[in-house]
Amino acid sequence: MFEVLVFVYENYWRGNACPEPEQLGRKLSAQGFEDEEIRAALQWLDELSFATQGVPLQQQADASSATVLARTPGEAALAPAADSMRIYSAAEQDHLGAECLGFVHFLEAAGVLNGGLREIVIERAMATAGQPVALDELKIIVLMVHWSTGIEPDALVLDELCDGRRDRIAH
């Protein structure tokens, strides 16, 4: 499924540029992806679209990040208080593993994920098969959440999400 998601990300830079699921399925099939992979990816993308649909975003003045706004006026939906703490359930800890949870924390501390986007990333990660989720798979999920919401990560974040550490040379 993740190969399909990477193909979609690379070929449709914005979520709203992606064709309808039926047409996308035909294009993916023509690219040689297997039907089961295509079905799983299309369902995952549909659920991602539902998770991010109607989540109004407010772009920051410097355009470096976006904040998830309330779904109803005057209410801070998905946005945690500054002094709140996210406690992961046992199922989340088992499914995501320590490496992925540490990476999510890193992205939050770096300002790449706010509380609302973090919850969407965790929900989409929990919707994947396999346990625990590999770090490379989580990075694809983070990219797809940004892709679906129309938030363009800055170059350094994109480098961190796309570049494997195995290939890096220490200076």
N, C-alpha and C positions, 0 to 999 in steps of 0.2 A: 504494500500500500504506500509506503513512504517514497518509493521510486516514482509512483504516479504523482504524489503531491509535489515532489521536486520538479517533475516535468511541467506541471500546471504552474508552479511558481515562476519557473524560468521562461515560460512561453506567454504568460498572461500577467504582466507586471502589476496590474491592479485587479482586485476581486471583481469589480464591476465590468472589467474588460473580458471576463471569462464567459464563454458561451453557455447556453442553457445545458442542463445535465445530459439530456438526450444527445445533443450535438457533440458535447464534450466527450461523452462515452464513445461515440463513433470515431472521433479523432484519436482518442487514446487506443482504441482497438486497432486502428490503422497504424499506429506507432508500434504495435506488437505487444502491448500489455495484455495480460491474461484477464479473462472476464471476471473472475473472482476478485482479483486485485482492483479492477475498475469499479466493480460494485461497492466494495468496501470503501474505496477512496471517495466515490461520489456520495455515499451515505455520510461519511465523515465530513465532507465539505458542506453538505446540506445542513448537517447539525451545527457546523461552525457558523454558517450563514445565519441560522436561527439564533445562535448564541450571541452573535454580534449585531443582529438586525435590531434596529430601533434603539441601539445604544448610542445616544448622541455624544459626540466628542467635542471637546473645546480645545482648539489648538493653542498652545502657549505662545506668548508674544514673540519668543525667539524661534518658534517653529521647531524646536528640538524635541518636543514631546507633546502628547495629548492627554487630557484628563477625561475620564469617563464621567459624564454628568448624570444627573438624576433622570430616571425614566418618567417620573412624575414631577411637576414643577415644585420647587421648594424642598425637595427631599434628596439627600445624598445617597443615591442607590449605588451599590457596589464600592463605594469609596469608604475605606476604613478611617477611623479617627487616627490622629497622629500618634497617640499613645497606645494604640491597639496592637495585639500580637496575633499572628495566624498560627493556630494549632492544627497540625496535620493529623488526620485520623490514622488508625493502624492500617487500614486498607490503602490510603494514599501513600503512607510510608513504605509499605510493601511493594506497591505497584511502581512508584517513582524511584525508590532507592535513594541512598544518601547522596550519591553524586549528582543526581538530577535536582534534588531538593536544595543542595548547596548552590547549584547553578541558578536556580530560581531566586534564591536569596541574593546572590551576586547581582543578578539583573535588577532586582528591586533596589539594592543599595546603589547601583549605578544610575538609577533613574530611568531605566529602559522599560520596566514594568511598574505600573501603579497597581493598587489593590484590585481594581476591576479587571484589568487585563491579566493579572496574575491568576485570578479565579477562572477566567476563560481558558487560560493555558492549562491549568490543572484539570479542569473539567474535560478538555479535549484530550489531554494525556491519559486520563482515566478511561476514556472511550476507546483506547487502542488495545490491541491484543498483545500478549507477551508480558512477561514479568521478570524482572523490573524493566522499565522503559530505558533504552540506551540513551546516553547523553546526546549522541548525534540525532536520534529521533526527536528528542525534546527540542533541540535547536530548530529542527524542521517545523515542529509545532509552533514555536515562538514566531518563526518567520511567517507561517501561514496565518496566525492570529493578526500580526501586523498587516499582512497582505489583505486580509478580509476587512479590516477596519479602515484601510487606506492610510495607515500611518507608515511613513517611510523612515526606517531606522537610519541613524547617521552612519557615516562610513566606518567608524571604528566598531560600532556595534555590529554592523553587517559583516565586517571582517571576522569578528569573534564568533558570529553565528555560522558563517560559511566556511571558515578555515579550520581544518583539523589540526589538533596540536601535535599529532604524530609527525607531521611534515615540517614542523617548525624547527629552525636551527637557533640554538641559544647563542646570544651575543656575549 
